Amino acid sequence: MKFLVLLLMTLLVSLGTALFIDQLFRQPIKKILTRLVTGDLSSAWQRYLRFAIYIVGISGGVPVYKLEQYITGRGNNNTPLTLTSTRIALEIYRTMIQTAQSVAWMLLVFFVTALIAYVILRGFELRRQPPVHEPLDHGEKPSH
């Protein structure tokens, strides 16, 4: 029974951490995608990234392989680990950190990719602009 409580707690903590990160980065992601992608495609990418925050966060924050040790055990004698309040607190803390770490890596990849896309788009925009004529110095007259 303690294992199920631990599993549910880690799932809820991971979900809560992902929700917090989603709220924290919602506007920056929206602004970046609105700048890079136009129209309905921008809102579709925003929904996808929000979905990815939750999936990456929960899968990174709830380490099933680690939780299995409380059922199957580990080592040579294969005795399951005992769930104490200290271990539960440690697993909750680990869940928060691993959720944040997983989502941080995902967002880092997104922001680096977005930065590269922005630089490329900005380069194309600058090429399309007509050249700016510099002002004449010291009363020089333009030559025709």
Wavefront OBJ file of the C-alpha trace (Angstrom):
o trace
v 0.000 0.000 0.000
v 2.852 2.380 0.807
v 4.245 1.810 -2.666
v 0.991 2.906 -4.316
v 0.921 6.017 -2.143
v 4.514 6.784 -3.139
v 3.737 6.227 -6.814
v 0.683 8.493 -6.637
v 2.600 11.148 -4.708
v 5.493 11.198 -7.166
v 3.058 11.383 -10.066
v 1.197 14.308 -8.491
v 4.398 16.133 -7.536
v 5.760 15.656 -11.036
v 2.494 16.890 -12.549
v 2.488 19.910 -10.228
v 6.084 20.755 -11.068
v 5.369 20.475 -14.800
v 2.275 22.674 -14.347
v 4.368 25.310 -12.571
v 6.997 25.269 -15.324
v 4.288 25.408 -17.993
v 2.786 28.516 -16.377
v 6.217 30.080 -15.960
v 7.201 29.668 -19.622
v 3.798 29.986 -21.331
v 4.184 33.639 -22.370
v 7.830 33.430 -23.527
v 7.017 30.363 -25.635
v 3.952 32.107 -27.074
v 5.948 35.216 -27.994
v 8.752 33.228 -29.587
v 6.447 31.022 -31.630
v 4.279 33.962 -32.693
v 7.420 35.661 -33.988
v 8.761 32.584 -35.770
v 5.587 30.885 -37.012
v 2.483 32.646 -38.249
v -1.206 31.956 -37.786
v -2.746 28.711 -36.645
v 0.575 26.934 -36.868
v 1.865 29.004 -33.950
v -0.985 27.961 -31.648
v -0.591 24.323 -32.712
v 3.118 24.419 -31.838
v 2.299 26.069 -28.506
v -0.120 23.261 -27.645
v 2.448 20.678 -28.686
v 5.185 22.249 -26.548
v 2.856 22.441 -23.541
v 2.004 18.769 -24.051
v 5.716 17.958 -24.306
v 6.429 19.818 -21.049
v 4.013 17.510 -19.234
v 5.143 14.299 -20.924
v 8.860 15.010 -20.538
v 8.353 16.266 -16.989
v 6.314 13.313 -15.784
v 8.437 10.691 -17.530
v 11.608 12.283 -16.181
v 10.227 12.917 -12.722
v 8.640 9.558 -11.957
v 11.545 7.105 -12.154
v 9.712 3.807 -12.473
v 12.975 1.831 -12.442
v 13.847 3.430 -9.090
v 10.380 2.834 -7.646
v 10.538 -0.833 -8.679
v 13.208 -1.333 -6.023
v 10.501 -0.969 -3.396
v 8.723 -3.999 -4.905
v 11.390 -6.280 -6.372
v 14.429 -5.270 -4.388
v 17.984 -4.800 -5.531
v 21.369 -6.309 -5.033
v 22.259 -9.943 -4.459
v 19.645 -10.732 -1.828
v 16.786 -9.074 -3.783
v 15.051 -7.793 -0.678
v 12.793 -4.818 -1.375
v 13.776 -1.484 0.103
v 11.770 -0.430 3.129
v 9.640 2.654 2.627
v 10.272 5.017 5.503
v 9.122 8.607 5.840
v 12.687 9.716 5.132
v 12.829 7.722 1.897
v 9.419 9.032 0.847
v 10.581 12.620 1.442
v 13.751 11.910 -0.537
v 11.749 10.424 -3.434
v 9.434 13.464 -3.465
v 12.428 15.803 -3.554
v 14.078 13.712 -6.259
v 10.845 13.814 -8.270
v 10.731 17.617 -8.187
v 14.374 17.958 -9.193
v 14.226 15.359 -11.972
v 11.009 16.825 -13.374
v 12.521 20.306 -13.484
v 15.769 18.964 -14.946
v 14.000 17.026 -17.702
v 11.848 19.987 -18.709
v 14.825 22.350 -18.511
v 16.726 20.243 -21.066
v 13.701 20.158 -23.342
v 13.231 23.933 -23.094
v 16.944 24.514 -23.656
v 16.753 22.587 -26.921
v 13.633 24.548 -27.893
v 15.163 27.944 -27.092
v 18.458 27.193 -28.871
v 16.545 25.990 -31.935
v 14.299 29.061 -31.775
v 17.334 31.331 -31.510
v 18.896 29.759 -34.589
v 15.597 30.088 -36.471
v 15.306 33.727 -35.381
v 18.809 34.547 -36.623
v 18.063 32.905 -39.977
v 14.725 34.722 -40.330
v 16.289 38.021 -39.323
v 18.995 37.535 -41.940
v 16.363 37.021 -44.643
v 14.459 40.091 -43.445
v 17.565 42.248 -43.631
v 18.292 41.045 -47.168
v 14.784 41.999 -48.296
v 15.018 45.549 -46.973
v 16.190 48.176 -49.451
v 19.663 49.523 -48.711
v 19.715 52.583 -46.494
v 21.539 55.565 -48.007
v 23.953 57.179 -45.626
v 23.700 60.938 -45.111
v 26.142 63.098 -46.993
v 29.085 64.468 -45.042
v 30.341 68.061 -44.988
v 27.950 69.501 -47.491
v 28.940 67.161 -50.308
v 26.530 67.097 -53.182
v 25.395 63.848 -54.685
v 26.924 63.079 -58.036
v 24.559 62.227 -60.877
l 1 2 3 4 5 6 7 8 9 10 11 12 13 14 15 16 17 18 19 20 21 22 23 24 25 26 27 28 29 30 31 32 33 34 35 36 37 38 39 40 41 42 43 44 45 46 47 48 49 50 51 52 53 54 55 56 57 58 59 60 61 62 63 64 65 66 67 68 69 70 71 72 73 74 75 76 77 78 79 80 81 82 83 84 85 86 87 88 89 90 91 92 93 94 95 96 97 98 99 100 101 102 103 104 105 106 107 108 109 110 111 112 113 114 115 116 117 118 119 120 121 122 123 124 125 126 127 128 129 130 131 132 133 134 135 136 137 138 139 140 141 142 143 144
